């Protein structure tokens, strides 16, 4: 809602004579301090920016020295989403050993959060997390367990488990909604119990990937 011009909007302080100074929007739309013997505009204060020039749509914040105000650009990353996939087959995954999946190509990344096969959070909140690991059929051993998991800050936070009934493609997939703090990071892992060290992972966008989508802050 627009502030009516010429209306007092916020009390500031009393001057030594007991006159109330307040913030006011004048007829030209400028913010001014009225009443008392102090300065007449916001930018004339000693601990505020000295000009409104080139500051459109910016917001006020306390500076690094914590002794004045400054204009800063608003940070809006509430549409953060990213998807990356394995571009090449990953060979010889070792039995019973969690192995980080190499995600070397991105489908999209709206907040520059993917790097080195890792998604690093830039805004805290709840995220939809989807991951898949597809084991190449000819390398699969029948009647063995094959997993896909997501690690949060280097610690497993969830798995999907599949058991192969025949020698064929196995694609365990992980899906969850996870609360993440700033600088938390997620990685995709493969983990199998085939009894051999020759199991391979497909490198294809539809078969081995990790996708993250911001849902809400709370």
GIQUI-V50835 format. One record per pair of residues at least 24 apart in sequence whose C-alpha atoms are under 7 Angstrom apart, sorted by the first residue. I is the first residue (numbers start at 1). J is the second residue. Records with the same first field share a line. If there is no record, write none. Layout:
# GIQUI-V50835
I=J, J
This chain:
# GIQUI-V50835
5=29
77=111, 123
78=214
79=214
80=110, 111, 213, 214
81=109, 110, 212, 213, 214
82=108, 109, 110, 211, 212, 213
83=107, 108, 109, 210, 211, 212
84=209, 210, 211
85=204, 205, 208, 209, 210
86=203, 204, 205, 208, 209
87=203, 204
88=203, 204
89=200, 201, 202, 203
90=200, 201, 202, 203
91=199, 200, 201
92=197, 198, 199, 200
93=197, 198, 199, 200
94=197
95=192, 193, 194, 195, 196, 197
96=191, 192, 193
97=191
98=189, 190, 191
99=189, 190, 191
100=188, 189, 190
101=188, 189, 190
103=209
117=187
118=185, 186, 187
119=185, 186, 187
120=183, 184, 185, 186
121=180, 181, 182, 183, 184, 185
122=182, 183
123=181, 182
124=180, 181, 182, 217
125=179, 180, 181, 216, 217, 218
126=177, 178, 179, 180, 214, 215, 216, 217, 218
127=177, 178, 179, 212, 213, 214, 215
128=176, 177, 178, 212, 213, 214, 215
129=175, 176, 177, 211, 212, 213
130=174, 175, 176, 210, 211, 212
131=173, 174, 175, 188, 209, 210, 211
132=171, 172, 173, 174, 207, 208, 209, 210
133=171, 172, 173, 190, 207, 208, 209
134=169, 170, 171, 172, 201, 202, 207, 208
135=169, 170, 171, 200, 201, 202
136=169, 200, 201, 202
137=167, 168, 169, 170
138=167, 168
139=198, 199, 200
140=167, 168, 199
141=167, 194
142=166, 167
144=193, 194
145=192, 193, 194
146=191, 192, 193
147=172, 190, 191, 192
148=172, 173, 174, 189, 190, 191
149=174, 188, 189, 190
150=186, 187, 188, 189
151=186, 187, 188
152=185, 186, 187
153=184, 185, 186
